[in-house]
């Protein structure tokens, strides 16, 4: 799934949590928004191995809801940086026994519609079953 103009990532995260979407690409044009999405993914999908160190990191990220996320994607590098986050299996998926288990992943990257052209459209054509677009009126 490709989400154009993802904002904080609420729609994509909800789809990943409820529908079991295998792959979701979050895009936006502002580096601060992209960093918020990275932080929101980390909060909503903490690593599946639960040890004390991971638990402390998770609590720290929850605290960042008030202070803002740390900068993973810099303004200077925003156009050349992608962030990949593995989505751990949800409880229903853990119960199902599949012979070939597909990994779930979310990707966050820059996409500026002001400079988006036909060449860019070819990059995405045929790679996504669903493309989400939000229009502001």
C-alpha positions, 0 to 999 in steps of 0.5 A, a space after each residue: 500500500 502506498 500512502 501519499 501525504 501520510 501526515 502522522 501516519 494514523 491511517 496507515 498504522 490503523 490499516 497495519 494493525 487492523 487489516 494485517 497489511 503486509 507492506 505500507 509505504 508512508 510518504 510526505 514532503 516534510 522531514 519533521 512529519 516523516 520523523 513523527 511517523 517513524 516515532 509513531 511506528 516505533 510506539 505502535 509496533 515495538 520489537 516482539 522480543 521483550 526484555 528490560 532494555 526494549 521496555 525502557 526504550 519503549 517507555 522513552 518513545 512514549 515520552 516523546 509524544 510530548 517532547 517530539 520525536 528524535 530526528 532520524 531523517 535530517 532536513 538535508 538528507 530527507 530526499 535520499 533517506 528511507 526508514 524501514 520498520 519491521 512489523 511484528 506479527 499480531 496475536 492472530 498471525 502468531 496463532 495461525 500456522 503458515 508454511 511460508 510466513 511473509 514479513 510485514 514492513 513499513 517504509 517511510 520516505 520523502 515524496 514531494 508532489 510539487 516535483 512529482 512527474 511522469 518518471 516518478 509515477 513509473 517508479 510506483 506503477 504496478 508495485 502497489 495494490 492500493 494507493 491512498 491519497 488525501 485531498 484538502 479542500 
